Amino acid sequence: MPVEFKDYYATLGIARDATDDDIKKAFRKLARQYHPDVAKDKKTAEEKFKEINEANEVLSDPVKRRKFDELGANWQEDAGSQPPPGYEQRGSRAQDGRRGQEYHFTGTGFSDFFEQYFGGGRRYGFQSGGRDFAGEPGPEERQGGDVEGEILVTLDEAVHGTMREVSLKTVNPRTGAAETHSFQVRIPAGAMEGRRIRVPGKGEPGEGGAPAGDLYLRVRFASHPDFRARGADLYYDVDLAPWEAVLGTTIVAPSFEGPIKIRIPPATNHGTRLRIRGHGLPDGRNGGRGDLYVVANIEVPPQLTEKETRLWEELSRTSKFNPREQP
């Protein structure tokens, strides 16, 4: 079954030769508008953000971006939604070796195109056989295999938990017969990236009256315009002017509990991390929370007025500071 090609450069509104910084800025600008955690109209913004997140996921990763560039060139030459000949098929279209069936997900936050070519892949482990009521192997009874996929979770969902409707479509490529099952999946508060959420009985059907397998959805965090997550800790990059870093200042940092005023001490170096305890993600242990780290990023003015230039020149003559001579 062919999938629709996604032009990730067009999604972010950038050129194909965009730098890493261009990609980061384009994503942050669009994410601030459409991210479900910050958008005013969450329902309208949700689908748009999925596309933005997907584009950023691929283009911000050098390996995935290189693969996409190669794939995109072939796709444009072939002018269509068909994948390039011989390109490795994997991801959302996993096949059951016994029945030849394919499985497709909707509601997980990823398109078929992403999952097929850039996802982590799905493992479909099938049981070696079923058992009869006496506990012995049954001649025609076989338990269904487990199905694994990925589910996109926002940091807000990881903090508060949510319910998500997921659909699993089964397609038999030989007959074209398709069957779709929709069900609710609970994303618990504190669901960390990489965690597998088990949905009992939603995997591959059993044979001969044996039970169906289970569905496992692996949590994958959506990129956020403000935060980076590492385990239960959150990192927020704050841009500082050189004089703010030297003299100190007060900034307002976002958090899931609301804005926080933070004092930037004098003589703050680039990369300095300021720790705010308990404002990270739930760590799943005794109701605890990770921490929020505010990371200083010192920005130099791109342009100076004549007066500013004179002041910087005066400072350079007055100051005895030389970073290359520091111990």
N, C-alpha and C positions, 0 to 999 in steps of 0.2 A: 504494500500500500504506500503510494508516494506521500511525501510530506511537503508542506509549503515552506519555501525558502524564506528566511528572515534576514533582511538587510540591517544588520546591527548598527552600521555607520549611520544609515538614514534614521534609525530609531533615536539615536543620540544627537542627530543633527550635526555631525562632524565629517570632515574629509577622511579619505582612506589613509592619508599620511599623517593623521593626527598624532600628537605626542601623548605620552602617558599623562602628562599634566592636563592636556586638552580633554582627554577622556574623563579624568577625575572631575574637572570643573563642569563638563557637560552633564555628567551623571548627577552631581550634587545640585546643580541648578534645577534639573527636571525632577529629581527626587524630592526636593523641598516643595515642589508644586503637587506631586502626585503620590508621594509615599502615604500609605494608609495610616501611619502613626502621626502624620502631621497635616494631611490634607483635610480641608473643611468638608468637602463632599466625598466621603470615603467610598461610597458605592460606585460612583462614576470613576474615581481615580484608581480603583483597585486593578482593573484590567490593564490600564495604561502603565501602571507601575510594574506589573509583571513583565511587560515588554522591555521597560527601561532596565530593570534589574537583570534580565536575561542578557541584554546587550552589554551591560557593564561586566557581568560575570565572564563573558567571553573575551571582550576587547581589553580588559584590564589584566588578563593572564597572557603572558607572552606566548606560551605554547598553544593555548586555545586560539589566540588571535592569528598565529601563523597558520594553523589548520583551517580557520575560517577564511583567511585570505586565499588559500589554495582552493578551498571548496567553492568560495564565491566566484572566483575566476572561471572555474569549470562550469559552474551553474549558469553564469551569464553567457558563456559560449554556447551552451546547450539550450539556452533560452526556455526555461520552463521550471516546473516544480519537481521534476524527476531528479533523484539523486544521481551524482556522477557514476558512470559505470565502474564497478569494482570497488566502490568506496565501502569501507567496513560498516556493516549494519549492526547497530547495537543500541541498547538503551530501552526506550519505551516499547519497542516491538520485539520483545523476547518471545521465543517459540517453545511450546511444549513438544519435546522430542517424541512423545508417544502419540500425540493427537495432531500435531502440526498447528496448534492454535497459537494466536498472537494475543498479547494483552496490551491495552492502551488505557492510560489514566487521564482523567480530567478532574480539575478542582485541586490539583496538587501545587499549582503555581508555575509549572514549566510547560512549554510547548513541546509537541512531538519532535519538532526540528532540533531543539536543544537537547532533549533527552536522548535522541537517536545518535547525535554526533558529538555532543560535548558533556553529557551526563556521566556520572560515575559508573553507569551500567547497572543492570539488575541481575541478581542471581536467582535462578529458579531451581531449587533443589527438589527433586522428586523422590518420594519414599520408595524403598525397594519392594515394598509389598504390604498388603493389609493383613489383618488377622480376623479370624472368625470369633464367634461368641465364646468359645472355649479358650481363647488366647492363642490358638495355633494359627499358622498362616492359612488363609483361605485361598482356594484355587482361582477365584475370579474377583476377589475383594482386594482393592488397592486404595490406600489412603491418598488423597490429593496432595500435590506438592505445594510448598510455600512459595509465595510470590513477594518479591521485594521491589520497592520503588523509593523515590525521594519526595519529600513534601516541603514546600517553601514556607517558612515560618518567620514572621516579623519579630523584632525584638519586643515590641509591645505585647504580642501574643505569648512570647516566652515568659514575660513578666506576669501577665494576668491569666493566661490560659484562654482557650476558645474552643468552639465546636466548628468543624469544617465538613462540608458535604463533598464527598469524593465519589466519582463514578469509575467503575472498572468495566471496560468493554472487551469482550472476548470475540475474536474473529477467527474463523476457520478459513484459511486461504484457499483450500481446495474447493470448498462449496460456496464461500462468500457469506455464509451464515454468520450473523452477528447477534450478540446478546449483551445488554448493558444492565449493570446493577449499580444502584446508587445507595449510599449509606452515610451515616454521620460518624466522623472520627473526632474523638476528644483530644485536643492538644493540651496536655496538663501544664499548669504554671511550673516553671523551672525546667522545661524541656530544653536540654542543652543540644548544641549542634553535634550531630553524629548519633544521637540517641535513636533507637529503633522503637517505634510505637506499634504494638501488636494489635491487629484486628482479627479476632478469632473467626474461623470459618469462612473468610472471604478470599481464600486462595483458590488453587485449582480444584475442581470438583473431584470427589472420590469415585471409585468404580465399585460396582457390586454391593452397594449399600454402605461402603466405607465412608468415614467423615471427610469433609473437604479440608484442604490445607489452610494455612493462615496467611494473611497479608501483613507484611512488615513495611512500614513507611519510615525511612530514615530522615531525621530532621536536618534541614539545611537552612541556615539563617539567610534572610534577605539582606542585601546591603542597605545600610542606613546612611542618610545624608550627614549625620552628626557623629555617630558612634562607630567604633570598631569593637568587636567582641572577641575576647580571648578567654575561653572557659566562661566563668561567671563574672569576670571583670570587664568593664567597659572603658574605652579610651576615647577621649575627646580632644581634638587638636584645636588649640586656640592661637590665632594669629596675633602677634604683638609687634608694635612699632619698636624700633631700637631704643627710643627714649623710655618707652614703657618698661622694657626689659631692664634698663639701667636704673631707672628711678622707682620702679614699682607702680602698680596700679590695681584697680579693682575691676573684675570682669563678671559677667553673668553667664554661667554655663547651664545648658539644658540638662534635665534629668527626667526620669519617668515619674518623679514626685513633684515636678515643677521646677522653675528656674532657681538656681543657687548662686548667691554672691560669693565670689572667691577672691581673696587677696593675693595678688602676685607680688612676691617680695622683691625688694631691690636686688640688683645684680643677678637676675634670673638668666641662666644660659639657655641657648637653643637646645631643645630636647629634654629640659627639666620636667619631671613628672610630679604633680601635686596630687596627693591621695585624699579622696573623700570617702570615708568608710561607709559601707552599707548602702551605697547608691548604685550598685551594679545589678546583675541578674540574680534571681533566686538560685541558690546552689544545690537545692534539693536535699539539704541536710539540716534537720532541726529548724526549718523555717529561716535559715540564714540567707544572707545576700552577699554577693561579691562587692567589689569596690569600684568606684569611678576614678579614673586617672585623667587629670587635665594635663595635656602635654604642650609645652611652650614651643611655638613655631615663630621665629623672629623673621619678619618680612622687611626688606629694604625698599624704600620708596622708589618706584620705577622712574619718576621724573622729579626734578627739583627746580624751584624758582631761583631767580638770581639771589634773592635774600637768603633762601635756605642753603644755597651753595656757599655763600659767604660765611654763614654760621657754622657749617660743617668744616670749612677750611680753617676757621678760627679755632674750633674744637681740636682739629688735628694738630695745630701748632701748640695749643695749650696743654693738651693731655700728654702724659708720659707713658700711657698704657701702650704696650706692644705685645699682642697675643703670641707672637713667634718667639718671644724671649721669656715667656712664663715658665716657671719650674714644672 
